[in-house]
Amino acid sequence: ELQDVVVPPFAESVSEGDVRWEKKVGDQVKEDDVICEIETDK
């Protein structure tokens, strides 16, 4: 089952960032698992 992941909006000063996925499509995800890390310049 696929689920949408809602990310809070970034500050207006953030224009770009990098996403590193920790899970792949089809991986099982449990509550509190880290699924990705988002890094910005701020």
C-alpha positions in Angstrom: 0.0 0.0 0.0 1.4 3.4 -1.0 1.0 6.4 1.3 1.5 10.1 0.6 4.1 11.8 2.8 3.4 15.4 3.6 6.5 17.6 4.2 6.1 20.9 6.1 6.7 24.0 3.9 10.2 25.4 3.9 11.0 29.0 4.7 10.8 31.4 1.8 14.6 31.8 1.9 15.1 28.1 1.0 15.2 27.8 -2.8 16.6 24.2 -3.1 17.7 21.1 -1.2 18.7 17.5 -1.4 16.6 14.5 -0.6 18.3 11.2 0.4 15.9 8.3 0.5 16.5 5.7 3.2 13.7 3.3 1.9 13.0 2.0 -1.5 9.7 1.3 -3.2 8.3 -1.9 -1.8 10.3 -1.7 1.5 8.2 -2.2 4.6 8.0 0.9 6.8 7.2 0.8 10.5 6.1 3.7 12.7 9.0 6.1 13.5 11.2 4.7 10.7 13.3 7.3 8.9 12.2 7.2 5.2 14.3 10.1 4.0 16.6 13.0 5.0 16.2 16.5 3.5 19.1 18.8 3.6 18.9 22.5 2.7 21.5 25.3 2.7 19.8 26.9 5.8 
